[in-house]
């Protein structure tokens, strides 16, 4: 049965998130599981007068290719790269939508690394475009979240279909404080880490690049990150899971790493290239409508009372300079004793921002 909220979701993607206009060329990275949303987005593109192409990124097909390929066959075709370069807008429905979140779990990790490295030019192109990542609820995603499909769908649409202008005004308070800060210090369980954001631009995610939105993020100065951090929430990366991740940074580079589960995967992630050992993003989650961990980074990184740091590719629009084939978000709950300082000002503690008390 068709869920009418899909149509409203599509309108938000086209009109709010991507601000698509007449004659824009839109590349949609779709998949079978997101067919309803793809159709509604295309219908809205027709109303706007935009042109489009849909790329079918079915994970089972991708898995078959990787398993059968020799290493030297895992590369980026110039035709695909040119398609992305020629686009005005990129909409990714396949990155987060799936019927089996573990479809790639038996693909050798080095092949996934080769693919991510090969896709690096596309990642760089995407950052110069209007782009959006969102998803359509599936039973697999509901199972990952330990929820019924109906409850999970309600969760998704309550996070996606909301007053984004109001939420933006709430996040602007944090953004303005970050804009004038030099040092950010994060304290918590097994965590004392600092970094400079001086001169870097804080970005408010109000459902434009990611839908849902609900975070303020930036790219810290590469060499300024020092200290240790414990990520108590699992990291999900292309079907693999890393839990209880601990990292130690010195002058911006990971010098020690360990994990309670998936330590070998973690080490392989960090070894992809030199940029993979550096912080590309610091984000602070502010969407308290996302009130649970669902094993989906598109939602989890926006969760209220969390921070996340991503190793790998930084954001040029924030002033970031780090280059990498990966961008892997790592989450930490701040509810139990976590605190955030901008210079000498404590802006978060006891599950509240300073201006909320």
C-alpha positions as CSV (number, residue, x, y, z in Angstrom):
1,X,0.0,0.0,0.0
2,X,1.3,3.4,-1.0
3,X,2.2,5.7,1.9
4,X,1.1,9.3,1.1
5,X,3.9,10.6,3.2
6,X,6.3,9.6,0.5
7,X,4.9,12.3,-1.8
8,X,5.5,14.9,0.9
9,X,9.0,13.6,1.4
10,X,9.7,13.9,-2.3
11,X,8.5,17.5,-2.3
12,X,10.9,18.4,0.5
13,X,13.8,16.8,-1.3
14,X,13.1,18.6,-4.6
15,X,12.0,22.0,-3.3
16,X,13.7,22.5,0.1
17,X,16.7,20.3,0.1
18,X,18.0,20.7,-3.4
19,X,16.0,23.8,-4.6
20,X,15.7,22.3,-8.0
21,X,14.6,24.6,-10.8
22,X,13.6,24.5,-14.4
23,X,16.2,22.9,-16.7
24,X,18.4,21.5,-13.9
25,X,19.9,18.2,-14.8
26,X,19.4,15.8,-11.8
27,X,21.2,12.5,-11.3
28,X,19.3,10.2,-9.0
29,X,21.2,7.3,-7.5
30,X,18.2,5.0,-6.9
31,X,17.6,1.3,-5.9
32,X,14.7,-1.1,-6.0
33,X,13.9,-0.5,-2.3
34,X,13.4,3.2,-2.9
35,X,11.2,2.9,-6.0
36,X,8.2,4.7,-4.5
37,X,10.3,7.7,-3.4
38,X,12.1,7.8,-6.8
39,X,8.8,7.9,-8.7
40,X,7.5,10.7,-6.5
41,X,10.7,12.7,-6.9
42,X,10.6,12.3,-10.7
43,X,7.0,13.4,-10.7
44,X,8.0,16.5,-8.8
45,X,10.9,17.1,-11.2
46,X,8.4,17.0,-14.0
47,X,6.3,19.7,-12.4
48,X,9.4,21.9,-11.9
49,X,10.6,21.3,-15.4
50,X,13.9,19.6,-14.6
51,X,15.7,16.8,-16.5
52,X,16.9,13.6,-14.9
53,X,18.6,10.2,-15.1
54,X,18.2,7.4,-12.6
55,X,21.1,5.1,-11.8
56,X,20.0,1.7,-10.3
57,X,22.4,0.9,-7.6
58,X,21.1,-2.5,-6.4
59,X,23.4,-3.8,-3.7
60,X,23.1,-7.4,-4.7
61,X,24.3,-6.5,-8.2
62,X,27.2,-4.4,-6.8
63,X,28.1,-7.4,-4.6
64,X,28.2,-9.8,-7.5
65,X,30.5,-7.4,-9.4
66,X,33.0,-7.0,-6.6
67,X,33.1,-10.7,-5.8
68,X,33.8,-11.6,-9.4
69,X,36.2,-8.8,-10.3
70,X,40.0,-8.9,-10.3
71,X,41.4,-6.1,-8.3
72,X,42.5,-4.1,-11.4
73,X,38.9,-4.2,-12.7
74,X,37.6,-2.2,-9.7
75,X,37.9,1.3,-11.1
76,X,35.8,4.3,-12.0
77,X,34.7,4.7,-15.6
78,X,35.2,8.1,-17.2
79,X,31.6,7.9,-18.5
80,X,30.2,7.8,-15.0
81,X,32.5,10.5,-13.8
82,X,31.5,12.7,-16.7
83,X,27.8,12.1,-16.0
84,X,28.3,13.4,-12.4
85,X,30.4,16.4,-13.6
86,X,27.6,17.4,-16.1
87,X,24.9,17.3,-13.4
88,X,23.5,20.2,-11.5
89,X,22.0,18.2,-8.6
90,X,22.8,14.7,-7.1
91,X,20.2,12.8,-5.1
92,X,21.4,9.6,-3.4
93,X,18.6,7.3,-2.3
94,X,20.7,4.1,-2.5
95,X,23.4,4.9,0.1
96,X,21.0,4.5,3.1
97,X,18.1,2.5,1.6
98,X,18.4,-1.3,1.6
99,X,16.6,-4.6,1.9
100,X,19.7,-6.2,3.5
101,X,22.1,-4.0,5.4
102,X,24.6,-6.8,5.4
103,X,24.6,-7.5,1.7
104,X,28.3,-6.6,1.4
105,X,29.5,-8.3,4.5
106,X,31.2,-11.2,2.7
107,X,33.0,-9.0,0.2
108,X,36.7,-9.0,1.0
109,X,37.5,-5.7,2.8
110,X,40.4,-4.8,0.5
111,X,37.9,-4.9,-2.5
112,X,35.7,-2.4,-0.7
113,X,38.7,-0.3,0.0
114,X,39.7,-0.4,-3.7
115,X,36.1,0.7,-4.7
116,X,36.1,3.5,-2.2
117,X,39.4,4.8,-3.5
118,X,38.3,4.5,-7.1
119,X,35.2,6.6,-6.2
120,X,37.2,9.4,-4.7
121,X,36.9,11.6,-7.8
122,X,33.1,11.3,-7.6
123,X,33.2,12.3,-3.9
124,X,35.1,15.4,-4.8
125,X,32.7,16.3,-7.6
126,X,29.6,15.8,-5.4
127,X,31.0,18.3,-2.9
128,X,30.8,21.0,-5.7
129,X,27.1,20.3,-6.5
130,X,23.8,20.6,-4.8
131,X,23.3,17.2,-3.3
132,X,21.1,15.3,-0.9
133,X,21.1,11.9,0.8
134,X,17.8,10.5,2.1
135,X,16.1,7.1,2.4
136,X,12.8,5.2,2.1
137,X,11.9,3.0,5.0
138,X,12.4,-0.7,4.5
139,X,11.8,-3.8,6.6
140,X,15.6,-4.4,6.8
141,X,16.2,-0.9,8.2
142,X,13.3,-1.5,10.7
143,X,15.0,-4.7,11.8
144,X,18.3,-3.0,12.3
145,X,16.6,-0.5,14.5
146,X,14.7,-3.2,16.4
147,X,11.4,-1.7,15.4
148,X,8.3,-2.9,13.5
149,X,8.1,-1.6,10.0
150,X,5.1,0.6,10.9
151,X,6.8,2.1,13.9
152,X,10.0,2.7,11.9
153,X,8.1,4.4,9.1
154,X,6.5,6.7,11.7
155,X,10.0,7.4,13.1
156,X,11.4,8.2,9.7
157,X,8.7,10.5,8.6
158,X,8.5,12.3,11.9
159,X,12.2,13.1,11.5
160,X,11.9,14.1,7.8
161,X,8.6,15.9,7.5
162,X,9.0,18.9,9.9
163,X,9.4,22.6,10.0
164,X,13.0,22.9,8.8
165,X,13.0,26.7,9.0
166,X,12.2,26.6,12.7
167,X,14.8,23.9,13.4
168,X,17.4,26.0,11.5
169,X,16.7,29.0,13.8
170,X,17.4,26.8,16.8
171,X,20.7,25.5,15.4
172,X,21.8,29.0,14.5
173,X,22.5,29.7,18.2
174,X,25.1,27.0,18.3
175,X,26.5,27.9,14.9
176,X,27.1,31.5,15.9
177,X,29.0,30.4,19.0
178,X,31.1,28.0,17.0
179,X,31.9,30.7,14.5
180,X,33.7,32.9,17.1
181,X,35.5,30.0,18.8
182,X,39.0,28.9,18.5
183,X,39.4,25.7,20.6
184,X,36.7,23.0,21.0
185,X,37.2,20.6,23.8
186,X,35.1,17.4,24.4
187,X,35.1,15.6,27.7
188,X,33.3,12.3,28.5
189,X,33.9,8.7,29.2
190,X,37.5,7.9,28.3
191,X,37.5,11.1,26.3
192,X,39.5,14.3,26.5
193,X,40.1,15.7,23.0
194,X,40.6,19.2,21.7
195,X,40.8,20.7,18.2
196,X,40.8,24.2,16.6
197,X,38.0,25.4,14.4
198,X,39.4,28.9,14.1
199,X,38.5,30.3,10.7
200,X,36.5,27.3,9.8
201,X,32.8,27.7,8.8
202,X,30.2,26.0,10.9
203,X,27.4,24.5,8.8
204,X,23.8,24.1,9.8
205,X,22.2,20.9,8.5
206,X,18.6,21.9,8.1
207,X,17.6,19.0,5.9
208,X,19.4,20.2,2.7
209,X,22.5,18.0,2.3
210,X,21.0,15.2,4.5
211,X,17.4,14.5,5.1
212,X,16.7,14.4,8.0
213,X,19.0,17.2,9.2
214,X,19.6,18.4,12.7
215,X,23.3,19.0,13.3
216,X,25.9,21.7,13.3
217,X,29.2,20.6,11.9
218,X,32.5,21.8,10.5
219,X,35.9,20.6,9.5
220,X,38.5,21.3,12.2
221,X,42.0,22.4,11.4
222,X,43.7,19.1,10.3
223,X,46.9,19.2,12.5
224,X,45.1,20.6,15.6
225,X,43.4,17.5,16.9
226,X,45.0,16.1,20.1
227,X,43.8,13.7,22.8
228,X,41.8,10.5,23.1
229,X,38.2,9.7,22.3
230,X,36.0,6.7,23.0
231,X,33.0,6.2,20.6
232,X,30.5,4.2,22.6
233,X,28.0,3.8,19.7
234,X,28.7,1.3,16.9
235,X,30.2,2.3,13.6
236,X,28.5,0.8,10.6
237,X,30.5,0.8,7.4
238,X,29.4,-1.0,4.2
239,X,27.9,-3.9,6.2
240,X,30.7,-4.2,8.7
241,X,30.4,-3.2,12.3
242,X,33.0,-1.7,14.6
243,X,32.1,-1.3,18.3
244,X,33.8,0.3,21.2
245,X,36.2,2.3,19.1
246,X,39.1,4.1,20.8
247,X,41.3,6.6,19.0
248,X,44.3,8.6,20.1
249,X,45.3,11.7,18.1
250,X,48.6,13.5,18.1
251,X,49.0,16.7,15.9
252,X,45.9,15.7,13.9
253,X,46.9,12.1,13.1
254,X,45.6,8.8,14.6
255,X,48.6,7.3,16.5
256,X,46.7,4.6,18.4
257,X,43.5,2.7,17.5
258,X,41.5,-0.2,19.0
259,X,38.0,-1.6,19.1
260,X,36.1,-4.0,21.2
261,X,34.6,-5.5,18.0
262,X,35.9,-5.2,14.5
263,X,39.4,-4.0,15.3
264,X,40.8,-5.4,12.0
265,X,38.2,-3.6,10.0
266,X,39.0,-0.3,11.9
267,X,42.7,-0.7,11.1
268,X,41.9,-1.3,7.4
269,X,39.7,1.8,7.3
270,X,42.4,3.9,8.7
271,X,45.0,2.5,6.3
272,X,43.1,3.4,3.1
273,X,45.1,6.5,2.6
274,X,46.9,9.2,4.6
275,X,43.7,11.3,4.9
276,X,41.9,8.5,6.6
277,X,43.9,9.0,9.7
278,X,42.8,12.6,10.1
279,X,39.5,14.2,11.3
280,X,37.4,15.5,8.4
281,X,34.4,16.5,10.5
282,X,33.2,17.4,13.9
283,X,29.4,17.4,14.3
284,X,27.1,18.1,17.2
285,X,23.7,16.4,17.0
286,X,20.7,18.6,17.9
287,X,17.6,16.7,16.6
288,X,16.0,15.4,19.7
289,X,13.2,14.1,17.5
290,X,15.7,11.4,16.7
291,X,15.7,9.8,20.2
292,X,17.2,6.3,19.6
293,X,20.1,4.7,17.9
294,X,18.9,2.9,14.7
295,X,22.1,1.7,13.2
296,X,21.7,4.1,10.3
297,X,24.2,7.0,10.3
298,X,21.8,9.3,8.3
299,X,19.7,9.5,11.4
300,X,22.1,8.6,14.2
301,X,24.5,11.4,13.6
302,X,21.7,14.0,14.1
303,X,20.5,12.4,17.3
304,X,20.3,14.9,20.2
305,X,22.9,14.7,23.0
306,X,25.6,13.2,20.7
307,X,28.7,14.3,19.0
308,X,30.4,12.7,16.1
309,X,33.8,12.9,14.4
310,X,34.5,11.6,11.0
311,X,37.8,10.4,9.8
312,X,38.6,11.0,6.2
313,X,37.3,13.6,3.7
314,X,36.6,17.0,5.0
315,X,34.2,19.6,3.7
316,X,35.6,22.3,1.4
317,X,32.6,24.5,2.1
318,X,33.6,24.5,5.8
319,X,37.2,25.4,4.9
320,X,38.4,21.8,5.3
321,X,41.5,20.7,3.4
322,X,41.8,16.9,4.2
323,X,41.5,14.6,1.2
324,X,40.6,10.9,1.5
325,X,38.6,8.2,-0.3
326,X,36.5,7.7,2.9
327,X,34.4,9.7,5.3
328,X,33.4,7.5,8.2
329,X,31.3,9.0,11.0
330,X,31.9,7.8,14.6
331,X,29.4,8.6,17.3
332,X,29.6,9.3,21.0
333,X,26.7,9.8,23.4
334,X,27.1,12.8,25.7
335,X,24.3,12.0,28.1
336,X,26.4,10.5,30.9
337,X,28.8,13.2,32.0
338,X,29.7,14.6,28.6
339,X,30.7,18.2,28.3
340,X,31.6,20.5,25.4
341,X,33.6,23.7,25.7
342,X,34.2,26.4,23.1
343,X,37.3,28.1,24.4
344,X,36.6,28.7,28.1
345,X,32.8,28.6,27.7
346,X,31.0,25.4,28.7
347,X,28.3,25.2,26.0
348,X,26.9,21.7,26.9
349,X,26.7,19.6,30.0
350,X,24.0,17.5,31.8
351,X,22.1,16.9,28.5
352,X,21.5,20.6,28.0
353,X,23.0,23.4,26.1
354,X,23.9,26.5,28.1
355,X,21.1,28.6,26.6
356,X,18.5,25.9,27.4
357,X,18.9,26.1,31.2
